[in-house]
Amino acid sequence: MSPELSEAVERARKGAREAGELLDPPTEPFRSHLSPEVQAVVREWRDSGDFDRALAEVIADDPDLATE
């Protein structure tokens, strides 16, 4: 990234932070509140392709959801 672009990005971040539009980075690592059992079920659903199929069905019914 060029120095000029880096400076522009930093100014934009500062403005967004001051406007309350940019949250500070988390102070703790992400920790799921789902139990290991539920995480396993969700992972299995995702890995099986069923999640993608269900998502495609929902988007087919309402294409606007694809951009929300």
N, CA, C and O atoms as a Maestro MAE file, in Angstrom:
{
 s_m_m2io_version
 :::
 2.0.0
}

f_m_ct {
 s_m_title
 :::
 protein
 m_atom[272] {
  # First column is atom index #
  i_m_mmod_type
  r_m_x_coord
  r_m_y_coord
  r_m_z_coord
  i_m_residue_number
  s_m_chain_name
  s_m_pdb_residue_name
  s_m_pdb_atom_name
  i_m_atomic_number
  :::
  1 25 0.862 -1.169 0.000 1 A "MET " " N  " 7
  2 3 0.000 0.000 0.000 1 A "MET " " CA " 6
  3 2 0.906 1.230 0.000 1 A "MET " " C  " 6
  4 15 1.898 1.293 0.726 1 A "MET " " O  " 8
  5 25 0.547 2.183 -0.817 2 A "SER " " N  " 7
  6 3 1.349 3.403 -0.894 2 A "SER " " CA " 6
  7 2 1.184 4.212 0.391 2 A "SER " " C  " 6
  8 15 0.180 4.078 1.092 2 A "SER " " O  " 8
  9 25 2.177 5.053 0.695 3 A "PRO " " N  " 7
  10 3 2.061 5.893 1.900 3 A "PRO " " CA " 6
  11 2 0.821 6.797 1.856 3 A "PRO " " C  " 6
  12 15 0.183 7.031 2.882 3 A "PRO " " O  " 8
  13 25 0.488 7.298 0.675 4 A "GLU " " N  " 7
  14 3 -0.685 8.178 0.552 4 A "GLU " " CA " 6
  15 2 -1.977 7.413 0.849 4 A "GLU " " C  " 6
  16 15 -2.864 7.913 1.540 4 A "GLU " " O  " 8
  17 25 -2.065 6.195 0.317 5 A "LEU " " N  " 7
  18 3 -3.251 5.385 0.566 5 A "LEU " " CA " 6
  19 2 -3.334 4.989 2.038 5 A "LEU " " C  " 6
  20 15 -4.415 5.008 2.628 5 A "LEU " " O  " 8
  21 25 -2.205 4.634 2.627 6 A "SER " " N  " 7
  22 3 -2.184 4.293 4.060 6 A "SER " " CA " 6
  23 2 -2.669 5.461 4.899 6 A "SER " " C  " 6
  24 15 -3.430 5.281 5.850 6 A "SER " " O  " 8
  25 25 -2.235 6.640 4.548 7 A "GLU " " N  " 7
  26 3 -2.648 7.842 5.282 7 A "GLU " " CA " 6
  27 2 -4.150 8.083 5.113 7 A "GLU " " C  " 6
  28 15 -4.836 8.421 6.078 7 A "GLU " " O  " 8
  29 25 -4.659 7.912 3.897 8 A "ALA " " N  " 7
  30 3 -6.094 8.100 3.653 8 A "ALA " " CA " 6
  31 2 -6.916 7.077 4.423 8 A "ALA " " C  " 6
  32 15 -7.960 7.409 4.984 8 A "ALA " " O  " 8
  33 25 -6.445 5.828 4.450 9 A "VAL " " N  " 7
  34 3 -7.153 4.776 5.190 9 A "VAL " " CA " 6
  35 2 -7.164 5.113 6.675 9 A "VAL " " C  " 6
  36 15 -8.193 4.968 7.336 9 A "VAL " " O  " 8
  37 25 -6.043 5.556 7.199 10 A "GLU " " N  " 7
  38 3 -5.975 5.889 8.627 10 A "GLU " " CA " 6
  39 2 -6.896 7.058 8.965 10 A "GLU " " C  " 6
  40 15 -7.557 7.049 10.004 10 A "GLU " " O  " 8
  41 25 -6.942 8.065 8.087 11 A "ARG " " N  " 7
  42 3 -7.862 9.199 8.316 11 A "ARG " " CA " 6
  43 2 -9.308 8.720 8.296 11 A "ARG " " C  " 6
  44 15 -10.115 9.143 9.123 11 A "ARG " " O  " 8
  45 25 -9.636 7.843 7.359 12 A "ALA " " N  " 7
  46 3 -11.006 7.318 7.281 12 A "ALA " " CA " 6
  47 2 -11.345 6.513 8.529 12 A "ALA " " C  " 6
  48 15 -12.444 6.634 9.069 12 A "ALA " " O  " 8
  49 25 -10.409 5.696 8.984 13 A "ARG " " N  " 7
  50 3 -10.650 4.910 10.209 13 A "ARG " " CA " 6
  51 2 -10.862 5.822 11.407 13 A "ARG " " C  " 6
  52 15 -11.758 5.602 12.222 13 A "ARG " " O  " 8
  53 25 -10.022 6.852 11.504 14 A "LYS " " N  " 7
  54 3 -10.137 7.776 12.637 14 A "LYS " " CA " 6
  55 2 -11.497 8.466 12.613 14 A "LYS " " C  " 6
  56 15 -12.159 8.574 13.646 14 A "LYS " " O  " 8
  57 25 -11.916 8.933 11.434 15 A "GLY " " N  " 7
  58 3 -13.215 9.587 11.318 15 A "GLY " " CA " 6
  59 2 -14.357 8.647 11.653 15 A "GLY " " C  " 6
  60 15 -15.303 9.034 12.340 15 A "GLY " " O  " 8
  61 25 -14.277 7.419 11.174 16 A "ALA " " N  " 7
  62 3 -15.323 6.432 11.463 16 A "ALA " " CA " 6
  63 2 -15.361 6.099 12.945 16 A "ALA " " C  " 6
  64 15 -16.438 5.961 13.525 16 A "ALA " " O  " 8
  65 25 -14.190 5.969 13.560 17 A "ARG " " N  " 7
  66 3 -14.133 5.667 14.995 17 A "ARG " " CA " 6
  67 2 -14.754 6.814 15.798 17 A "ARG " " C  " 6
  68 15 -15.535 6.585 16.722 17 A "ARG " " O  " 8
  69 25 -14.395 8.052 15.434 18 A "GLU " " N  " 7
  70 3 -14.917 9.222 16.150 18 A "GLU " " CA " 6
  71 2 -16.429 9.362 15.964 18 A "GLU " " C  " 6
  72 15 -17.124 9.861 16.849 18 A "GLU " " O  " 8
  73 25 -16.932 8.920 14.814 19 A "ALA " " N  " 7
  74 3 -18.374 8.993 14.547 19 A "ALA " " CA " 6
  75 2 -19.126 7.816 15.161 19 A "ALA " " C  " 6
  76 15 -20.353 7.747 15.082 19 A "ALA " " O  " 8
  77 25 -18.386 6.889 15.772 20 A "GLY " " N  " 7
  78 3 -19.020 5.732 16.382 20 A "GLY " " CA " 6
  79 2 -19.386 4.655 15.386 20 A "GLY " " C  " 6
  80 15 -20.154 3.747 15.701 20 A "GLY " " O  " 8
  81 25 -18.837 4.750 14.177 21 A "GLU " " N  " 7
  82 3 -19.159 3.774 13.138 21 A "GLU " " CA " 6
  83 2 -18.179 2.612 13.094 21 A "GLU " " C  " 6
  84 15 -18.441 1.603 12.439 21 A "GLU " " O  " 8
  85 25 -17.074 2.743 13.774 22 A "LEU " " N  " 7
  86 3 -16.053 1.698 13.765 22 A "LEU " " CA " 6
  87 2 -15.789 1.284 15.206 22 A "LEU " " C  " 6
  88 15 -15.387 2.096 16.039 22 A "LEU " " O  " 8
  89 25 -16.019 0.030 15.476 23 A "LEU " " N  " 7
  90 3 -15.816 -0.471 16.826 23 A "LEU " " CA " 6
  91 2 -14.341 -0.759 17.073 23 A "LEU " " C  " 6
  92 15 -13.604 -1.094 16.147 23 A "LEU " " O  " 8
  93 25 -13.923 -0.628 18.305 24 A "ASP " " N  " 7
  94 3 -12.567 -1.010 18.667 24 A "ASP " " CA " 6
  95 2 -12.422 -2.511 18.523 24 A "ASP " " C  " 6
  96 15 -13.395 -3.247 18.690 24 A "ASP " " O  " 8
  97 25 -11.223 -2.973 18.217 25 A "PRO " " N  " 7
  98 3 -11.042 -4.420 18.103 25 A "PRO " " CA " 6
  99 2 -11.334 -5.104 19.440 25 A "PRO " " C  " 6
  100 15 -11.153 -4.498 20.496 25 A "PRO " " O  " 8
  101 25 -11.776 -6.341 19.402 26 A "PRO " " N  " 7
  102 3 -12.082 -7.041 20.652 26 A "PRO " " CA " 6
  103 2 -10.827 -7.172 21.517 26 A "PRO " " C  " 6
  104 15 -9.713 -7.315 21.014 26 A "PRO " " O  " 8
  105 25 -11.042 -7.119 22.808 27 A "THR " " N  " 7
  106 3 -9.911 -7.250 23.732 27 A "THR " " CA " 6
  107 2 -9.675 -8.700 24.124 27 A "THR " " C  " 6
  108 15 -8.622 -9.043 24.661 27 A "THR " " O  " 8
  109 25 -10.663 -9.549 23.852 28 A "GLU " " N  " 7
  110 3 -10.534 -10.971 24.172 28 A "GLU " " CA " 6
  111 2 -10.702 -11.774 22.895 28 A "GLU " " C  " 6
  112 15 -11.382 -11.331 21.970 28 A "GLU " " O  " 8
  113 25 -10.095 -12.942 22.833 29 A "PRO " " N  " 7
  114 3 -10.312 -13.782 21.654 29 A "PRO " " CA " 6
  115 2 -11.762 -14.247 21.585 29 A "PRO " " C  " 6
  116 15 -12.449 -14.344 22.602 29 A "PRO " " O  " 8
  117 25 -12.215 -14.535 20.358 30 A "PHE " " N  " 7
  118 3 -13.585 -15.003 20.174 30 A "PHE " " CA " 6
  119 2 -13.805 -16.294 20.946 30 A "PHE " " C  " 6
  120 15 -12.964 -17.193 20.943 30 A "PHE " " O  " 8
  121 25 -14.945 -16.366 21.600 31 A "ARG " " N  " 7
  122 3 -15.312 -17.582 22.329 31 A "ARG " " CA " 6
  123 2 -16.780 -17.854 22.055 31 A "ARG " " C  " 6
  124 15 -17.645 -17.028 22.347 31 A "ARG " " O  " 8
  125 25 -17.047 -19.014 21.494 32 A "SER " " N  " 7
  126 3 -18.418 -19.369 21.174 32 A "SER " " CA " 6
  127 2 -19.196 -19.655 22.450 32 A "SER " " C  " 6
  128 15 -18.672 -20.219 23.411 32 A "SER " " O  " 8
  129 25 -20.447 -19.254 22.431 33 A "HIS " " N  " 7
  130 3 -21.319 -19.543 23.573 33 A "HIS " " CA " 6
  131 2 -22.125 -20.811 23.335 33 A "HIS " " C  " 6
  132 15 -22.936 -21.210 24.171 33 A "HIS " " O  " 8
  133 25 -21.894 -21.445 22.178 34 A "LEU " " N  " 7
  134 3 -22.579 -22.704 21.886 34 A "LEU " " CA " 6
  135 2 -21.828 -23.849 22.549 34 A "LEU " " C  " 6
  136 15 -20.600 -23.831 22.642 34 A "LEU " " O  " 8
  137 25 -22.560 -24.818 22.997 35 A "SER " " N  " 7
  138 3 -21.931 -25.987 23.612 35 A "SER " " CA " 6
  139 2 -21.153 -26.751 22.532 35 A "SER " " C  " 6
  140 15 -21.458 -26.619 21.346 35 A "SER " " O  " 8
  141 25 -20.165 -27.537 22.924 36 A "PRO " " N  " 7
  142 3 -19.430 -28.341 21.942 36 A "PRO " " CA " 6
  143 2 -20.339 -29.243 21.118 36 A "PRO " " C  " 6
  144 15 -20.076 -29.482 19.940 36 A "PRO " " O  " 8
  145 25 -21.408 -29.744 21.733 37 A "GLU " " N  " 7
  146 3 -22.335 -30.602 21.009 37 A "GLU " " CA " 6
  147 2 -23.051 -29.830 19.906 37 A "GLU " " C  " 6
  148 15 -23.186 -30.319 18.784 37 A "GLU " " O  " 8
  149 25 -23.508 -28.620 20.231 38 A "VAL " " N  " 7
  150 3 -24.205 -27.796 19.237 38 A "VAL " " CA " 6
  151 2 -23.222 -27.366 18.142 38 A "VAL " " C  " 6
  152 15 -23.574 -27.350 16.962 38 A "VAL " " O  " 8
  153 25 -22.008 -27.024 18.529 39 A "GLN " " N  " 7
  154 3 -20.997 -26.667 17.532 39 A "GLN " " CA " 6
  155 2 -20.768 -27.818 16.556 39 A "GLN " " C  " 6
  156 15 -20.629 -27.594 15.354 39 A "GLN " " O  " 8
  157 25 -20.730 -29.028 17.058 40 A "ALA " " N  " 7
  158 3 -20.518 -30.205 16.211 40 A "ALA " " CA " 6
  159 2 -21.675 -30.385 15.230 40 A "ALA " " C  " 6
  160 15 -21.457 -30.717 14.064 40 A "ALA " " O  " 8
  161 25 -22.899 -30.168 15.698 41 A "VAL " " N  " 7
  162 3 -24.073 -30.308 14.830 41 A "VAL " " CA " 6
  163 2 -24.035 -29.244 13.729 41 A "VAL " " C  " 6
  164 15 -24.277 -29.547 12.561 41 A "VAL " " O  " 8
  165 25 -23.736 -28.017 14.099 42 A "VAL " " N  " 7
  166 3 -23.676 -26.935 13.117 42 A "VAL " " CA " 6
  167 2 -22.562 -27.200 12.109 42 A "VAL " " C  " 6
  168 15 -22.756 -26.999 10.911 42 A "VAL " " O  " 8
  169 25 -21.418 -27.643 12.571 43 A "ARG " " N  " 7
  170 3 -20.287 -27.962 11.686 43 A "ARG " " CA " 6
  171 2 -20.665 -29.078 10.714 43 A "ARG " " C  " 6
  172 15 -20.349 -29.014 9.526 43 A "ARG " " O  " 8
  173 25 -21.342 -30.098 11.232 44 A "GLU " " N  " 7
  174 3 -21.769 -31.219 10.396 44 A "GLU " " CA " 6
  175 2 -22.767 -30.757 9.331 44 A "GLU " " C  " 6
  176 15 -22.699 -31.186 8.179 44 A "GLU " " O  " 8
  177 25 -23.691 -29.879 9.727 45 A "TRP " " N  " 7
  178 3 -24.685 -29.323 8.807 45 A "TRP " " CA " 6
  179 2 -23.990 -28.542 7.699 45 A "TRP " " C  " 6
  180 15 -24.323 -28.683 6.522 45 A "TRP " " O  " 8
  181 25 -23.020 -27.713 8.090 46 A "ARG " " N  " 7
  182 3 -22.271 -26.932 7.111 46 A "ARG " " CA " 6
  183 2 -21.464 -27.838 6.180 46 A "ARG " " C  " 6
  184 15 -21.503 -27.677 4.960 46 A "ARG " " O  " 8
  185 25 -20.744 -28.778 6.757 47 A "ASP " " N  " 7
  186 3 -19.868 -29.649 5.971 47 A "ASP " " CA " 6
  187 2 -20.634 -30.573 5.024 47 A "ASP " " C  " 6
  188 15 -20.105 -30.983 3.991 47 A "ASP " " O  " 8
  189 25 -21.879 -30.901 5.377 48 A "SER " " N  " 7
  190 3 -22.672 -31.811 4.543 48 A "SER " " CA " 6
  191 2 -23.185 -31.139 3.275 48 A "SER " " C  " 6
  192 15 -23.604 -31.815 2.335 48 A "SER " " O  " 8
  193 25 -23.153 -29.808 3.250 49 A "GLY " " N  " 7
  194 3 -23.702 -29.074 2.109 49 A "GLY " " CA " 6
  195 2 -25.156 -28.708 2.291 49 A "GLY " " C  " 6
  196 15 -25.710 -27.949 1.496 49 A "GLY " " O  " 8
  197 25 -25.791 -29.242 3.339 50 A "ASP " " N  " 7
  198 3 -27.203 -28.941 3.579 50 A "ASP " " CA " 6
  199 2 -27.433 -27.465 3.891 50 A "ASP " " C  " 6
  200 15 -28.456 -26.902 3.500 50 A "ASP " " O  " 8
  201 25 -26.501 -26.841 4.584 51 A "PHE " " N  " 7
  202 3 -26.634 -25.416 4.901 51 A "PHE " " CA " 6
  203 2 -26.654 -24.597 3.609 51 A "PHE " " C  " 6
  204 15 -27.505 -23.724 3.437 51 A "PHE " " O  " 8
  205 25 -25.716 -24.879 2.706 52 A "ASP " " N  " 7
  206 3 -25.660 -24.140 1.443 52 A "ASP " " CA " 6
  207 2 -26.933 -24.335 0.631 52 A "ASP " " C  " 6
  208 15 -27.431 -23.393 0.016 52 A "ASP " " O  " 8
  209 25 -27.457 -25.552 0.629 53 A "ARG " " N  " 7
  210 3 -28.705 -25.814 -0.095 53 A "ARG " " CA " 6
  211 2 -29.873 -25.040 0.526 53 A "ARG " " C  " 6
  212 15 -30.682 -24.456 -0.196 53 A "ARG " " O  " 8
  213 25 -29.964 -25.033 1.854 54 A "ALA " " N  " 7
  214 3 -31.043 -24.305 2.533 54 A "ALA " " CA " 6
  215 2 -30.914 -22.803 2.271 54 A "ALA " " C  " 6
  216 15 -31.911 -22.119 2.037 54 A "ALA " " O  " 8
  217 25 -29.707 -22.309 2.311 55 A "LEU " " N  " 7
  218 3 -29.475 -20.886 2.042 55 A "LEU " " CA " 6
  219 2 -29.877 -20.537 0.613 55 A "LEU " " C  " 6
  220 15 -30.500 -19.502 0.379 55 A "LEU " " O  " 8
  221 25 -29.527 -21.390 -0.336 56 A "ALA " " N  " 7
  222 3 -29.898 -21.155 -1.738 56 A "ALA " " CA " 6
  223 2 -31.411 -21.125 -1.902 56 A "ALA " " C  " 6
  224 15 -31.930 -20.323 -2.678 56 A "ALA " " O  " 8
  225 25 -32.122 -21.984 -1.185 57 A "GLU " " N  " 7
  226 3 -33.591 -21.990 -1.247 57 A "GLU " " CA " 6
  227 2 -34.170 -20.683 -0.727 57 A "GLU " " C  " 6
  228 15 -35.071 -20.108 -1.336 57 A "GLU " " O  " 8
  229 25 -33.650 -20.220 0.394 58 A "VAL " " N  " 7
  230 3 -34.152 -18.977 0.989 58 A "VAL " " CA " 6
  231 2 -33.887 -17.807 0.046 58 A "VAL " " C  " 6
  232 15 -34.756 -16.961 -0.163 58 A "VAL " " O  " 8
  233 25 -32.689 -17.765 -0.519 59 A "ILE " " N  " 7
  234 3 -32.348 -16.671 -1.435 59 A "ILE " " CA " 6
  235 2 -33.191 -16.748 -2.710 59 A "ILE " " C  " 6
  236 15 -33.567 -15.718 -3.270 59 A "ILE " " O  " 8
  237 25 -33.483 -17.953 -3.162 60 A "ALA " " N  " 7
  238 3 -34.335 -18.098 -4.353 60 A "ALA " " CA " 6
  239 2 -35.728 -17.541 -4.084 60 A "ALA " " C  " 6
  240 15 -36.350 -16.965 -4.977 60 A "ALA " " O  " 8
  241 25 -36.221 -17.709 -2.859 61 A "ASP " " N  " 7
  242 3 -37.541 -17.199 -2.493 61 A "ASP " " CA " 6
  243 2 -37.550 -15.686 -2.344 61 A "ASP " " C  " 6
  244 15 -38.564 -15.040 -2.609 61 A "ASP " " O  " 8
  245 25 -36.413 -15.110 -1.916 62 A "ASP " " N  " 7
  246 3 -36.316 -13.664 -1.698 62 A "ASP " " CA " 6
  247 2 -34.916 -13.206 -2.076 62 A "ASP " " C  " 6
  248 15 -34.047 -13.131 -1.207 62 A "ASP " " O  " 8
  249 25 -34.670 -12.895 -3.347 63 A "PRO " " N  " 7
  250 3 -33.330 -12.526 -3.810 63 A "PRO " " CA " 6
  251 2 -32.705 -11.338 -3.080 63 A "PRO " " C  " 6
  252 15 -31.480 -11.226 -3.025 63 A "PRO " " O  " 8
  253 25 -33.529 -10.451 -2.520 64 A "ASP " " N  " 7
  254 3 -32.975 -9.310 -1.788 64 A "ASP " " CA " 6
  255 2 -32.151 -9.747 -0.575 64 A "ASP " " C  " 6
  256 15 -31.263 -9.020 -0.130 64 A "ASP " " O  " 8
  257 25 -32.444 -10.926 -0.045 65 A "LEU " " N  " 7
  258 3 -31.693 -11.407 1.108 65 A "LEU " " CA " 6
  259 2 -30.229 -11.694 0.762 65 A "LEU " " C  " 6
  260 15 -29.377 -11.713 1.651 65 A "LEU " " O  " 8
  261 25 -29.941 -11.912 -0.491 66 A "ALA " " N  " 7
  262 3 -28.574 -12.221 -0.902 66 A "ALA " " CA " 6
  263 2 -27.647 -11.039 -0.677 66 A "ALA " " C  " 6
  264 15 -26.437 -11.225 -0.546 66 A "ALA " " O  " 8
  265 25 -28.189 -9.825 -0.630 67 A "THR " " N  " 7
  266 3 -27.354 -8.635 -0.470 67 A "THR " " CA " 6
  267 2 -27.509 -7.996 0.899 67 A "THR " " C  " 6
  268 15 -26.950 -6.928 1.150 67 A "THR " " O  " 8
  269 25 -28.246 -8.623 1.772 68 A "GLU " " N  " 7
  270 3 -28.437 -8.045 3.111 68 A "GLU " " CA " 6
  271 2 -27.522 -8.694 4.112 68 A "GLU " " C  " 6
  272 15 -27.542 -8.337 5.290 68 A "GLU " " O  " 8
  :::
 }
 m_bond[271] {
  # First column is bond index #
  i_m_from
  i_m_to
  i_m_order
  :::
  1 1 2 1
  2 2 3 1
  3 3 4 2
  4 3 5 1
  5 5 6 1
  6 6 7 1
  7 7 8 2
  8 7 9 1
  9 9 10 1
  10 10 11 1
  11 11 12 2
  12 11 13 1
  13 13 14 1
  14 14 15 1
  15 15 16 2
  16 15 17 1
  17 17 18 1
  18 18 19 1
  19 19 20 2
  20 19 21 1
  21 21 22 1
  22 22 23 1
  23 23 24 2
  24 23 25 1
  25 25 26 1
  26 26 27 1
  27 27 28 2
  28 27 29 1
  29 29 30 1
  30 30 31 1
  31 31 32 2
  32 31 33 1
  33 33 34 1
  34 34 35 1
  35 35 36 2
  36 35 37 1
  37 37 38 1
  38 38 39 1
  39 39 40 2
  40 39 41 1
  41 41 42 1
  42 42 43 1
  43 43 44 2
  44 43 45 1
  45 45 46 1
  46 46 47 1
  47 47 48 2
  48 47 49 1
  49 49 50 1
  50 50 51 1
  51 51 52 2
  52 51 53 1
  53 53 54 1
  54 54 55 1
  55 55 56 2
  56 55 57 1
  57 57 58 1
  58 58 59 1
  59 59 60 2
  60 59 61 1
  61 61 62 1
  62 62 63 1
  63 63 64 2
  64 63 65 1
  65 65 66 1
  66 66 67 1
  67 67 68 2
  68 67 69 1
  69 69 70 1
  70 70 71 1
  71 71 72 2
  72 71 73 1
  73 73 74 1
  74 74 75 1
  75 75 76 2
  76 75 77 1
  77 77 78 1
  78 78 79 1
  79 79 80 2
  80 79 81 1
  81 81 82 1
  82 82 83 1
  83 83 84 2
  84 83 85 1
  85 85 86 1
  86 86 87 1
  87 87 88 2
  88 87 89 1
  89 89 90 1
  90 90 91 1
  91 91 92 2
  92 91 93 1
  93 93 94 1
  94 94 95 1
  95 95 96 2
  96 95 97 1
  97 97 98 1
  98 98 99 1
  99 99 100 2
  100 99 101 1
  101 101 102 1
  102 102 103 1
  103 103 104 2
  104 103 105 1
  105 105 106 1
  106 106 107 1
  107 107 108 2
  108 107 109 1
  109 109 110 1
  110 110 111 1
  111 111 112 2
  112 111 113 1
  113 113 114 1
  114 114 115 1
  115 115 116 2
  116 115 117 1
  117 117 118 1
  118 118 119 1
  119 119 120 2
  120 119 121 1
  121 121 122 1
  122 122 123 1
  123 123 124 2
  124 123 125 1
  125 125 126 1
  126 126 127 1
  127 127 128 2
  128 127 129 1
  129 129 130 1
  130 130 131 1
  131 131 132 2
  132 131 133 1
  133 133 134 1
  134 134 135 1
  135 135 136 2
  136 135 137 1
  137 137 138 1
  138 138 139 1
  139 139 140 2
  140 139 141 1
  141 141 142 1
  142 142 143 1
  143 143 144 2
  144 143 145 1
  145 145 146 1
  146 146 147 1
  147 147 148 2
  148 147 149 1
  149 149 150 1
  150 150 151 1
  151 151 152 2
  152 151 153 1
  153 153 154 1
  154 154 155 1
  155 155 156 2
  156 155 157 1
  157 157 158 1
  158 158 159 1
  159 159 160 2
  160 159 161 1
  161 161 162 1
  162 162 163 1
  163 163 164 2
  164 163 165 1
  165 165 166 1
  166 166 167 1
  167 167 168 2
  168 167 169 1
  169 169 170 1
  170 170 171 1
  171 171 172 2
  172 171 173 1
  173 173 174 1
  174 174 175 1
  175 175 176 2
  176 175 177 1
  177 177 178 1
  178 178 179 1
  179 179 180 2
  180 179 181 1
  181 181 182 1
  182 182 183 1
  183 183 184 2
  184 183 185 1
  185 185 186 1
  186 186 187 1
  187 187 188 2
  188 187 189 1
  189 189 190 1
  190 190 191 1
  191 191 192 2
  192 191 193 1
  193 193 194 1
  194 194 195 1
  195 195 196 2
  196 195 197 1
  197 197 198 1
  198 198 199 1
  199 199 200 2
  200 199 201 1
  201 201 202 1
  202 202 203 1
  203 203 204 2
  204 203 205 1
  205 205 206 1
  206 206 207 1
  207 207 208 2
  208 207 209 1
  209 209 210 1
  210 210 211 1
  211 211 212 2
  212 211 213 1
  213 213 214 1
  214 214 215 1
  215 215 216 2
  216 215 217 1
  217 217 218 1
  218 218 219 1
  219 219 220 2
  220 219 221 1
  221 221 222 1
  222 222 223 1
  223 223 224 2
  224 223 225 1
  225 225 226 1
  226 226 227 1
  227 227 228 2
  228 227 229 1
  229 229 230 1
  230 230 231 1
  231 231 232 2
  232 231 233 1
  233 233 234 1
  234 234 235 1
  235 235 236 2
  236 235 237 1
  237 237 238 1
  238 238 239 1
  239 239 240 2
  240 239 241 1
  241 241 242 1
  242 242 243 1
  243 243 244 2
  244 243 245 1
  245 245 246 1
  246 246 247 1
  247 247 248 2
  248 247 249 1
  249 249 250 1
  250 250 251 1
  251 251 252 2
  252 251 253 1
  253 253 254 1
  254 254 255 1
  255 255 256 2
  256 255 257 1
  257 257 258 1
  258 258 259 1
  259 259 260 2
  260 259 261 1
  261 261 262 1
  262 262 263 1
  263 263 264 2
  264 263 265 1
  265 265 266 1
  266 266 267 1
  267 267 268 2
  268 267 269 1
  269 269 270 1
  270 270 271 1
  271 271 272 2
  :::
 }
}
